[in-house]
Amino acid sequence: MNEDKDLFVISEYFRQIYENYEIKTEAERIFAETGDVEKVNEYCKKYVLKQRADKYLAKSMIDKRFKTRTFDTFKPYNEITKKAKAAAIDYAENIHDHLNTGKNLIIAGSGCVGTGKTHLACAVAQRVMELGVPAKFINVVSMISEIKENFSVKNFTDIELLIIDDLGKENGTDWVKETVYSIINKRYEKMLPTVITTEKTIEAMTSHYEDKGKAILSRICESFRFIELNGEDYRRRRE
């Protein structure tokens, strides 16, 4: 079939699903009807990402304590937490759009602790993986430790959605500053979205990066959605 051969040559994602008869057949149908390789790529890409996302979810990348932190278990107790939950759900549900635009999400406590930031970030991570997008959720201190152990930032620069919890809490050595900047910058260049939680304001979150702080802030805030979660300790209310 000439269309089949043409697709195999020109479509990166079609080559990756070629052994799956059902997906391959549907991709060929889309190409036969539209002649649009981009539509074929988009269809195949969602299947490829879903396979990878399922593997990430199965590997339990989210610690046991946080696996129960879903949208269903997040119980708003005032207007602030109600709006925050709705905004986080909206961001997660539109993740495929954000993969195209590189739109980030910042969840800030503005000086308040225990307000549910990590819960919502975990919920976003788990929901986008259910929607077929690979994601990695990690505390910033653990991220730095993993990089020191593996001597590589690839796990953080290449993943479709990276969720960094508590950015700004890590020890701000020159090496750490450069490492965090390199991750944010590489994701910015690749237009890959990043979710960040911080107890601080956006400006204070990056202040301890000194000369790298403005560059980090600029890249994060070029395209982003902001959720402010300040107020009472959500953890104590949940107990």
CYANA upper distance limits for C-alpha pairs under 8 A (distance plus 0.5 A):
  1 MET  CA      5 LYS  CA      6.97
  2 ASN  CA      6 ASP  CA      6.51
  3 GLU  CA      7 LEU  CA      6.54
  3 GLU  CA     28 GLU  CA      7.61
  3 GLU  CA     31 PHE  CA      8.10
  3 GLU  CA     32 ALA  CA      7.74
  4 ASP  CA      8 PHE  CA      6.71
  4 ASP  CA     28 GLU  CA      7.13
  5 LYS  CA      9 VAL  CA      6.88
  6 ASP  CA     10 ILE  CA      6.71
  7 LEU  CA     11 SER  CA      5.78
  7 LEU  CA     14 PHE  CA      7.14
  7 LEU  CA     15 ARG  CA      8.40
  7 LEU  CA     28 GLU  CA      8.37
  7 LEU  CA     37 VAL  CA      8.05
  8 PHE  CA     12 GLU  CA      8.06
  8 PHE  CA     14 PHE  CA      6.63
  8 PHE  CA     15 ARG  CA      5.89
  8 PHE  CA     18 TYR  CA      8.43
  9 VAL  CA     15 ARG  CA      8.35
 10 ILE  CA     37 VAL  CA      8.22
 11 SER  CA     15 ARG  CA      7.05
 11 SER  CA     37 VAL  CA      7.11
 11 SER  CA     40 VAL  CA      8.11
 11 SER  CA     41 ASN  CA      6.76
 12 GLU  CA     16 GLN  CA      7.42
 12 GLU  CA     41 ASN  CA      7.63
 13 TYR  CA     17 ILE  CA      7.11
 13 TYR  CA     41 ASN  CA      6.01
 13 TYR  CA     44 CYS  CA      5.96
 13 TYR  CA     45 LYS  CA      6.13
 13 TYR  CA     48 VAL  CA      7.93
 14 PHE  CA     18 TYR  CA      6.45
 14 PHE  CA     24 LYS  CA      7.70
 14 PHE  CA     27 ALA  CA      7.93
 14 PHE  CA     40 VAL  CA      7.79
 14 PHE  CA     41 ASN  CA      7.05
 14 PHE  CA     44 CYS  CA      6.43
 16 GLN  CA     48 VAL  CA      7.77
 17 ILE  CA     23 ILE  CA      7.32
 17 ILE  CA     24 LYS  CA      6.84
 17 ILE  CA     44 CYS  CA      7.26
 17 ILE  CA     47 TYR  CA      8.41
 17 ILE  CA     48 VAL  CA      7.65
 18 TYR  CA     23 ILE  CA      8.40
 18 TYR  CA     24 LYS  CA      6.12
 19 GLU  CA     24 LYS  CA      7.89
 20 ASN  CA     24 LYS  CA      6.33
 21 TYR  CA     25 THR  CA      6.44
 22 GLU  CA     26 GLU  CA      6.89
 23 ILE  CA     27 ALA  CA      6.64
 23 ILE  CA     44 CYS  CA      7.89
 24 LYS  CA     28 GLU  CA      6.72
 25 THR  CA     29 ARG  CA      6.75
 26 GLU  CA     30 ILE  CA      6.77
 27 ALA  CA     31 PHE  CA      6.77
 27 ALA  CA     40 VAL  CA      6.07
 27 ALA  CA     43 TYR  CA      7.54
 27 ALA  CA     44 CYS  CA      7.53
 28 GLU  CA     32 ALA  CA      6.53
 28 GLU  CA     40 VAL  CA      8.34
 29 ARG  CA     33 GLU  CA      6.67
 30 ILE  CA     34 THR  CA      6.47
 30 ILE  CA     35 GLY  CA      7.95
 30 ILE  CA     36 ASP  CA      8.28
 30 ILE  CA     39 LYS  CA      7.88
 30 ILE  CA     40 VAL  CA      6.84
 31 PHE  CA     35 GLY  CA      5.11
 31 PHE  CA     36 ASP  CA      6.35
 31 PHE  CA     37 VAL  CA      7.09
 31 PHE  CA     39 LYS  CA      8.25
 31 PHE  CA     40 VAL  CA      6.78
 36 ASP  CA     40 VAL  CA      7.16
 37 VAL  CA     41 ASN  CA      6.54
 38 GLU  CA     42 GLU  CA      6.58
 39 LYS  CA     43 TYR  CA      6.72
 40 VAL  CA     44 CYS  CA      6.65
 41 ASN  CA     45 LYS  CA      6.20
 42 GLU  CA     46 LYS  CA      6.85
 43 TYR  CA     47 TYR  CA      7.39
 44 CYS  CA     48 VAL  CA      6.79
 45 LYS  CA     49 LEU  CA      6.52
 46 LYS  CA     50 LYS  CA      6.50
 46 LYS  CA    132 GLY  CA      7.28
 46 LYS  CA    133 VAL  CA      8.48
 47 TYR  CA     51 GLN  CA      6.87
 47 TYR  CA    132 GLY  CA      8.06
 48 VAL  CA     52 ARG  CA      7.00
 49 LEU  CA     53 ALA  CA      6.45
 49 LEU  CA    132 GLY  CA      6.09
 49 LEU  CA    133 VAL  CA      6.03
 49 LEU  CA    134 PRO  CA      6.98
 50 LYS  CA     54 ASP  CA      6.59
 50 LYS  CA    129 MET  CA      8.02
 50 LYS  CA    131 LEU  CA      7.68
 50 LYS  CA    132 GLY  CA      4.14
 50 LYS  CA    133 VAL  CA      6.50
 50 LYS  CA    134 PRO  CA      7.92
 51 GLN  CA     55 LYS  CA      7.01
 51 GLN  CA    132 GLY  CA      7.67
 52 ARG  CA     56 TYR  CA      6.81
 52 ARG  CA    132 GLY  CA      8.14
 52 ARG  CA    133 VAL  CA      8.08
 52 ARG  CA    134 PRO  CA      6.49
 53 ALA  CA     57 LEU  CA      6.63
 53 ALA  CA    129 MET  CA      5.64
 53 ALA  CA    130 GLU  CA      7.96
 53 ALA  CA    132 GLY  CA      5.82
 53 ALA  CA    133 VAL  CA      5.79
 53 ALA  CA    134 PRO  CA      4.55
 53 ALA  CA    135 ALA  CA      7.51
 54 ASP  CA     58 ALA  CA      6.58
 54 ASP  CA    129 MET  CA      7.36
 54 ASP  CA    130 GLU  CA      8.08
 54 ASP  CA    132 GLY  CA      7.65
 54 ASP  CA    134 PRO  CA      8.25
 55 LYS  CA     59 LYS  CA      6.73
 56 TYR  CA     60 SER  CA      7.39
 56 TYR  CA     61 MET  CA      7.13
 56 TYR  CA    129 MET  CA      8.34
 56 TYR  CA    134 PRO  CA      6.91
 56 TYR  CA    135 ALA  CA      7.74
 56 TYR  CA    136 LYS  CA      8.41
 57 LEU  CA     61 MET  CA      7.18
 57 LEU  CA    126 GLN  CA      8.13
 57 LEU  CA    129 MET  CA      7.24
 60 SER  CA     64 LYS  CA      8.49
 61 MET  CA    136 LYS  CA      7.20
 61 MET  CA    137 PHE  CA      7.36
 62 ILE  CA     66 PHE  CA      6.81
 62 ILE  CA     67 LYS  CA      6.61
 62 ILE  CA    122 CYS  CA      8.17
 62 ILE  CA    136 LYS  CA      8.45
 62 ILE  CA    137 PHE  CA      6.73
 62 ILE  CA    138 ILE  CA      8.01
 63 ASP  CA     67 LYS  CA      6.89
 64 LYS  CA     68 THR  CA      8.31
 66 PHE  CA    119 HIS  CA      7.72
 66 PHE  CA    122 CYS  CA      7.20
 67 LYS  CA    122 CYS  CA      7.98
 68 THR  CA     73 THR  CA      7.64
 69 ARG  CA     73 THR  CA      6.67
 69 ARG  CA     74 PHE  CA      7.46
 69 ARG  CA    119 HIS  CA      5.56
 69 ARG  CA    120 LEU  CA      7.72
 69 ARG  CA    122 CYS  CA      6.40
 69 ARG  CA    123 ALA  CA      6.21
 70 THR  CA     74 PHE  CA      6.89
 70 THR  CA    119 HIS  CA      7.49
 70 THR  CA    120 LEU  CA      7.68
 70 THR  CA    122 CYS  CA      7.15
 70 THR  CA    123 ALA  CA      4.65
 70 THR  CA    124 VAL  CA      8.26
 70 THR  CA    126 GLN  CA      7.70
 70 THR  CA    127 ARG  CA      8.39
 71 PHE  CA     85 LYS  CA      7.89
 71 PHE  CA     89 ILE  CA      7.95
 71 PHE  CA    120 LEU  CA      7.51
 71 PHE  CA    123 ALA  CA      5.90
 71 PHE  CA    124 VAL  CA      8.41
 74 PHE  CA     85 LYS  CA      8.09
 74 PHE  CA    119 HIS  CA      7.63
 74 PHE  CA    120 LEU  CA      7.91
 76 PRO  CA     81 THR  CA      5.40
 76 PRO  CA     82 LYS  CA      5.48
 76 PRO  CA     85 LYS  CA      7.92
 77 TYR  CA     81 THR  CA      6.86
 77 TYR  CA     82 LYS  CA      7.63
 78 ASN  CA     82 LYS  CA      6.65
 79 GLU  CA     83 LYS  CA      6.60
 80 ILE  CA     84 ALA  CA      6.62
 80 ILE  CA    228 GLU  CA      8.36
 80 ILE  CA    229 LEU  CA      7.19
 80 ILE  CA    230 ASN  CA      8.33
 81 THR  CA     85 LYS  CA      6.57
 81 THR  CA    229 LEU  CA      7.23
 82 LYS  CA     86 ALA  CA      6.87
 83 LYS  CA     87 ALA  CA      6.62
 84 ALA  CA     88 ALA  CA      6.65
 84 ALA  CA    227 ILE  CA      6.39
 84 ALA  CA    228 GLU  CA      7.63
 84 ALA  CA    229 LEU  CA      7.39
 85 LYS  CA     89 ILE  CA      6.64
 85 LYS  CA    120 LEU  CA      7.49
 86 ALA  CA     90 ASP  CA      6.65
 87 ALA  CA     91 TYR  CA      6.69
 87 ALA  CA    227 ILE  CA      7.71
 88 ALA  CA     92 ALA  CA      6.74
 88 ALA  CA    120 LEU  CA      7.21
 88 ALA  CA    121 ALA  CA      8.43
 88 ALA  CA    124 VAL  CA      7.15
 88 ALA  CA    227 ILE  CA      8.38
 89 ILE  CA     93 GLU  CA      6.55
 89 ILE  CA    124 VAL  CA      7.52
 90 ASP  CA     94 ASN  CA      6.76
 91 TYR  CA     95 ILE  CA      6.76
 91 TYR  CA    105 LEU  CA      8.23
 91 TYR  CA    124 VAL  CA      8.30
 92 ALA  CA    124 VAL  CA      5.93
 92 ALA  CA    125 ALA  CA      8.41
 92 ALA  CA    127 ARG  CA      6.91
 92 ALA  CA    128 VAL  CA      6.21
 93 GLU  CA    127 ARG  CA      8.23
 93 GLU  CA    128 VAL  CA      7.69
 93 GLU  CA    131 LEU  CA      8.40
 94 ASN  CA     98 HIS  CA      7.12
 95 ILE  CA     99 LEU  CA      6.71
 95 ILE  CA    128 VAL  CA      7.17
 95 ILE  CA    133 VAL  CA      8.36
 96 HIS  CA    100 ASN  CA      7.25
 96 HIS  CA    133 VAL  CA      8.41
 97 ASP  CA    101 THR  CA      6.98
 98 HIS  CA    102 GLY  CA      5.74
 98 HIS  CA    103 LYS  CA      5.50
 98 HIS  CA    104 ASN  CA      8.13
 98 HIS  CA    192 LEU  CA      8.45
 98 HIS  CA    193 PRO  CA      6.92
 99 LEU  CA    103 LYS  CA      7.88
 99 LEU  CA    160 GLU  CA      7.71
 99 LEU  CA    191 MET  CA      7.78
 99 LEU  CA    192 LEU  CA      6.50
 99 LEU  CA    193 PRO  CA      6.78
100 ASN  CA    191 MET  CA      7.79
100 ASN  CA    192 LEU  CA      8.44
101 THR  CA    191 MET  CA      6.86
101 THR  CA    192 LEU  CA      8.29
101 THR  CA    193 PRO  CA      8.38
102 GLY  CA    188 TYR  CA      7.78
102 GLY  CA    190 LYS  CA      8.47
102 GLY  CA    191 MET  CA      4.73
102 GLY  CA    192 LEU  CA      5.19
102 GLY  CA    193 PRO  CA      4.91
102 GLY  CA    194 THR  CA      8.35
102 GLY  CA    223 SER  CA      7.60
103 LYS  CA    191 MET  CA      8.37
103 LYS  CA    192 LEU  CA      8.15
103 LYS  CA    193 PRO  CA      5.73
103 LYS  CA    194 THR  CA      8.03
103 LYS  CA    223 SER  CA      5.48
103 LYS  CA    224 PHE  CA      5.51
103 LYS  CA    225 ARG  CA      7.81
104 ASN  CA    193 PRO  CA      5.33
104 ASN  CA    194 THR  CA      5.40
104 ASN  CA    195 VAL  CA      6.21
104 ASN  CA    196 ILE  CA      8.48
104 ASN  CA    220 ILE  CA      7.19
104 ASN  CA    221 CYS  CA      8.18
104 ASN  CA    223 SER  CA      6.71
104 ASN  CA    224 PHE  CA      4.78
104 ASN  CA    225 ARG  CA      6.69
105 LEU  CA    193 PRO  CA      8.26
105 LEU  CA    194 THR  CA      6.93
105 LEU  CA    195 VAL  CA      5.11
105 LEU  CA    196 ILE  CA      6.76
105 LEU  CA    224 PHE  CA      5.87
105 LEU  CA    225 ARG  CA      5.29
105 LEU  CA    226 PHE  CA      6.49
105 LEU  CA    227 ILE  CA      8.15
106 ILE  CA    195 VAL  CA      6.35
106 ILE  CA    196 ILE  CA      5.35
106 ILE  CA    197 THR  CA      6.36
106 ILE  CA    198 THR  CA      8.35
106 ILE  CA    224 PHE  CA      7.64
106 ILE  CA    225 ARG  CA      6.79
106 ILE  CA    226 PHE  CA      5.49
106 ILE  CA    227 ILE  CA      6.61
107 ILE  CA    117 LYS  CA      6.57
107 ILE  CA    121 ALA  CA      8.40
107 ILE  CA    195 VAL  CA      8.28
107 ILE  CA    196 ILE  CA      6.68
107 ILE  CA    197 THR  CA      5.18
107 ILE  CA    198 THR  CA      7.00
107 ILE  CA    226 PHE  CA      6.67
107 ILE  CA    227 ILE  CA      5.21
107 ILE  CA    228 GLU  CA      6.34
107 ILE  CA    229 LEU  CA      7.37
108 ALA  CA    117 LYS  CA      7.63
108 ALA  CA    197 THR  CA      6.21
108 ALA  CA    198 THR  CA      5.43
108 ALA  CA    199 GLU  CA      6.17
108 ALA  CA    200 LYS  CA      6.72
108 ALA  CA    201 THR  CA      6.68
108 ALA  CA    202 ILE  CA      7.55
108 ALA  CA    226 PHE  CA      8.23
108 ALA  CA    227 ILE  CA      6.81
108 ALA  CA    228 GLU  CA      5.49
108 ALA  CA    229 LEU  CA      6.39
108 ALA  CA    230 ASN  CA      8.15
109 GLY  CA    113 VAL  CA      7.03
109 GLY  CA    115 THR  CA      7.29
109 GLY  CA    117 LYS  CA      7.74
109 GLY  CA    198 THR  CA      6.71
109 GLY  CA    199 GLU  CA      4.86
109 GLY  CA    200 LYS  CA      6.28
109 GLY  CA    201 THR  CA      7.44
109 GLY  CA    228 GLU  CA      6.46
109 GLY  CA    229 LEU  CA      5.34
109 GLY  CA    230 ASN  CA      5.31
110 SER  CA    198 THR  CA      8.33
110 SER  CA    199 GLU  CA      6.24
110 SER  CA    200 LYS  CA      5.00
110 SER  CA    201 THR  CA      4.94
110 SER  CA    202 ILE  CA      8.37
110 SER  CA    228 GLU  CA      7.62
110 SER  CA    229 LEU  CA      7.91
110 SER  CA    230 ASN  CA      6.65
111 GLY  CA    199 GLU  CA      5.83
111 GLY  CA    200 LYS  CA      5.33
111 GLY  CA    201 THR  CA      7.32
111 GLY  CA    230 ASN  CA      7.90
112 CYS  CA    199 GLU  CA      6.47
112 CYS  CA    200 LYS  CA      8.05
112 CYS  CA    229 LEU  CA      8.43
112 CYS  CA    230 ASN  CA      5.91
112 CYS  CA    231 GLY  CA      6.88
112 CYS  CA    232 GLU  CA      8.25
112 CYS  CA    233 ASP  CA      8.37
113 VAL  CA    199 GLU  CA      6.57
113 VAL  CA    230 ASN  CA      8.29
113 VAL  CA    233 ASP  CA      6.88
114 GLY  CA    232 GLU  CA      8.07
114 GLY  CA    233 ASP  CA      5.10
114 GLY  CA    234 TYR  CA      5.86
114 GLY  CA    235 ARG  CA      6.15
114 GLY  CA    236 ARG  CA      8.49
115 THR  CA    229 LEU  CA      6.42
115 THR  CA    230 ASN  CA      6.62
115 THR  CA    231 GLY  CA      7.11
115 THR  CA    232 GLU  CA      6.84
115 THR  CA    233 ASP  CA      5.58
115 THR  CA    234 TYR  CA      5.09
115 THR  CA    235 ARG  CA      7.57
116 GLY  CA    120 LEU  CA      6.79
116 GLY  CA    229 LEU  CA      7.74
116 GLY  CA    233 ASP  CA      8.41
116 GLY  CA    234 TYR  CA      6.06
116 GLY  CA    235 ARG  CA      7.63
117 LYS  CA    121 ALA  CA      6.73
117 LYS  CA    197 THR  CA      6.71
117 LYS  CA    198 THR  CA      8.30
117 LYS  CA    229 LEU  CA      7.27
118 THR  CA    122 CYS  CA      6.57
118 THR  CA    165 ASP  CA      7.07
118 THR  CA    197 THR  CA      7.37
119 HIS  CA    123 ALA  CA      6.68
120 LEU  CA    124 VAL  CA      6.67
121 ALA  CA    125 ALA  CA      6.78
121 ALA  CA    137 PHE  CA      8.48
121 ALA  CA    163 ILE  CA      7.46
121 ALA  CA    165 ASP  CA      8.16
121 ALA  CA    195 VAL  CA      7.78
121 ALA  CA    196 ILE  CA      8.40
121 ALA  CA    197 THR  CA      7.80
122 CYS  CA    126 GLN  CA      6.72
122 CYS  CA    137 PHE  CA      7.47
123 ALA  CA    127 ARG  CA      6.53
124 VAL  CA    128 VAL  CA      6.61
125 ALA  CA    129 MET  CA      6.90
125 ALA  CA    135 ALA  CA      6.50
125 ALA  CA    136 LYS  CA      7.66
125 ALA  CA    137 PHE  CA      7.03
125 ALA  CA    161 LEU  CA      8.49
125 ALA  CA    163 ILE  CA      7.67
126 GLN  CA    130 GLU  CA      6.82
127 ARG  CA    131 LEU  CA      6.84
128 VAL  CA    132 GLY  CA      6.88
128 VAL  CA    133 VAL  CA      5.92
128 VAL  CA    134 PRO  CA      7.92
128 VAL  CA    135 ALA  CA      7.75
129 MET  CA    133 VAL  CA      5.29
129 MET  CA    134 PRO  CA      6.06
129 MET  CA    135 ALA  CA      6.85
133 VAL  CA    160 GLU  CA      7.25
133 VAL  CA    161 LEU  CA      7.93
134 PRO  CA    159 ILE  CA      7.10
134 PRO  CA    160 GLU  CA      6.22
134 PRO  CA    161 LEU  CA      6.99
135 ALA  CA    159 ILE  CA      6.81
135 ALA  CA    160 GLU  CA      6.59
135 ALA  CA    161 LEU  CA      5.12
135 ALA  CA    162 LEU  CA      6.28
135 ALA  CA    163 ILE  CA      7.91
136 LYS  CA    156 PHE  CA      8.24
136 LYS  CA    159 ILE  CA      7.47
136 LYS  CA    161 LEU  CA      6.99
136 LYS  CA    162 LEU  CA      5.58
136 LYS  CA    163 ILE  CA      6.49
137 PHE  CA    162 LEU  CA      6.78
137 PHE  CA    163 ILE  CA      5.11
137 PHE  CA    164 ILE  CA      6.76
137 PHE  CA    165 ASP  CA      7.95
138 ILE  CA    142 SER  CA      7.05
138 ILE  CA    143 MET  CA      6.70
138 ILE  CA    163 ILE  CA      6.78
138 ILE  CA    164 ILE  CA      5.90
138 ILE  CA    165 ASP  CA      6.50
139 ASN  CA    143 MET  CA      6.65
139 ASN  CA    164 ILE  CA      6.14
139 ASN  CA    165 ASP  CA      4.89
139 ASN  CA    166 ASP  CA      6.69
139 ASN  CA    167 LEU  CA      8.22
140 VAL  CA    144 ILE  CA      6.82
140 VAL  CA    164 ILE  CA      6.24
140 VAL  CA    165 ASP  CA      6.24
140 VAL  CA    166 ASP  CA      6.53
140 VAL  CA    167 LEU  CA      6.12
140 VAL  CA    168 GLY  CA      8.37
140 VAL  CA    169 LYS  CA      7.83
140 VAL  CA    170 GLU  CA      6.97
141 VAL  CA    145 SER  CA      6.88
141 VAL  CA    169 LYS  CA      7.91
141 VAL  CA    170 GLU  CA      5.98
142 SER  CA    146 GLU  CA      6.59
143 MET  CA    147 ILE  CA      6.78
144 ILE  CA    148 LYS  CA      6.77
144 ILE  CA    176 VAL  CA      7.80
145 SER  CA    149 GLU  CA      6.75
146 GLU  CA    150 ASN  CA      6.59
147 ILE  CA    151 PHE  CA      5.78
147 ILE  CA    152 SER  CA      6.00
147 ILE  CA    153 VAL  CA      6.51
148 LYS  CA    152 SER  CA      8.21
153 VAL  CA    157 THR  CA      6.69
153 VAL  CA    183 ILE  CA      7.40
154 LYS  CA    158 ASP  CA      6.23
155 ASN  CA    159 ILE  CA      6.75
156 PHE  CA    162 LEU  CA      7.02
156 PHE  CA    183 ILE  CA      7.17
157 THR  CA    183 ILE  CA      6.07
157 THR  CA    184 ILE  CA      8.22
157 THR  CA    186 LYS  CA      6.57
157 THR  CA    187 ARG  CA      6.05
158 ASP  CA    187 ARG  CA      7.95
160 GLU  CA    192 LEU  CA      6.55
160 GLU  CA    193 PRO  CA      7.65
161 LEU  CA    192 LEU  CA      7.19
161 LEU  CA    193 PRO  CA      6.14
161 LEU  CA    194 THR  CA      6.30
161 LEU  CA    195 VAL  CA      8.00
162 LEU  CA    193 PRO  CA      7.51
162 LEU  CA    194 THR  CA      5.45
162 LEU  CA    195 VAL  CA      6.68
163 ILE  CA    194 THR  CA      6.37
163 ILE  CA    195 VAL  CA      5.01
163 ILE  CA    196 ILE  CA      6.34
164 ILE  CA    194 THR  CA      8.09
164 ILE  CA    195 VAL  CA      6.71
164 ILE  CA    196 ILE  CA      5.45
164 ILE  CA    197 THR  CA      7.01
165 ASP  CA    196 ILE  CA      6.40
165 ASP  CA    197 THR  CA      5.41
165 ASP  CA    198 THR  CA      7.35
166 ASP  CA    196 ILE  CA      7.82
166 ASP  CA    197 THR  CA      5.68
166 ASP  CA    198 THR  CA      5.06
166 ASP  CA    199 GLU  CA      7.18
167 LEU  CA    196 ILE  CA      7.13
167 LEU  CA    197 THR  CA      6.74
167 LEU  CA    198 THR  CA      5.90
167 LEU  CA    205 MET  CA      7.20
168 GLY  CA    198 THR  CA      7.32
168 GLY  CA    200 LYS  CA      8.44
168 GLY  CA    205 MET  CA      5.50
168 GLY  CA    206 THR  CA      6.90
168 GLY  CA    208 HIS  CA      7.84
171 ASN  CA    176 VAL  CA      7.78
172 GLY  CA    176 VAL  CA      6.31
172 GLY  CA    177 LYS  CA      6.48
172 GLY  CA    208 HIS  CA      6.90
172 GLY  CA    209 TYR  CA      6.97
173 THR  CA    177 LYS  CA      6.66
174 ASP  CA    178 GLU  CA      6.71
175 TRP  CA    179 THR  CA      6.56
176 VAL  CA    180 VAL  CA      6.58
177 LYS  CA    181 TYR  CA      6.62
177 LYS  CA    209 TYR  CA      5.98
177 LYS  CA    212 LYS  CA      7.32
178 GLU  CA    182 SER  CA      6.54
178 GLU  CA    212 LYS  CA      7.92
179 THR  CA    183 ILE  CA      6.85
180 VAL  CA    184 ILE  CA      6.78
181 TYR  CA    185 ASN  CA      6.34
181 TYR  CA    212 LYS  CA      7.14
181 TYR  CA    215 ALA  CA      8.28
181 TYR  CA    216 ILE  CA      6.43
182 SER  CA    186 LYS  CA      6.43
183 ILE  CA    187 ARG  CA      6.71
184 ILE  CA    188 TYR  CA      6.56
184 ILE  CA    216 ILE  CA      7.10
184 ILE  CA    219 ARG  CA      7.72
184 ILE  CA    220 ILE  CA      7.89
185 ASN  CA    189 GLU  CA      6.69
185 ASN  CA    216 ILE  CA      7.76
185 ASN  CA    219 ARG  CA      7.37
186 LYS  CA    190 LYS  CA      6.72
187 ARG  CA    191 MET  CA      6.34
187 ARG  CA    192 LEU  CA      5.55
187 ARG  CA    193 PRO  CA      7.66
187 ARG  CA    194 THR  CA      8.25
188 TYR  CA    192 LEU  CA      6.82
188 TYR  CA    193 PRO  CA      8.34
188 TYR  CA    219 ARG  CA      6.76
188 TYR  CA    220 ILE  CA      8.16
198 THR  CA    202 ILE  CA      8.31
198 THR  CA    205 MET  CA      7.14
199 GLU  CA    205 MET  CA      8.43
200 LYS  CA    204 ALA  CA      6.29
200 LYS  CA    205 MET  CA      5.99
201 THR  CA    205 MET  CA      6.46
202 ILE  CA    206 THR  CA      7.49
202 ILE  CA    217 LEU  CA      8.29
203 GLU  CA    207 SER  CA      6.80
203 GLU  CA    217 LEU  CA      7.96
204 ALA  CA    208 HIS  CA      8.06
206 THR  CA    210 GLU  CA      8.09
206 THR  CA    213 GLY  CA      5.28
206 THR  CA    214 LYS  CA      7.81
206 THR  CA    216 ILE  CA      7.61
206 THR  CA    217 LEU  CA      7.07
207 SER  CA    213 GLY  CA      6.11
207 SER  CA    214 LYS  CA      8.44
208 HIS  CA    213 GLY  CA      7.52
209 TYR  CA    213 GLY  CA      5.09
210 GLU  CA    214 LYS  CA      8.24
211 ASP  CA    215 ALA  CA      8.28
212 LYS  CA    216 ILE  CA      6.66
213 GLY  CA    217 LEU  CA      6.56
214 LYS  CA    218 SER  CA      6.46
215 ALA  CA    219 ARG  CA      6.80
216 ILE  CA    220 ILE  CA      6.73
217 LEU  CA    221 CYS  CA      6.45
218 SER  CA    222 GLU  CA      6.53
220 ILE  CA    224 PHE  CA      7.38
233 ASP  CA    237 ARG  CA      7.17
234 TYR  CA    238 ARG  CA      6.70
235 ARG  CA    239 GLU  CA      7.02
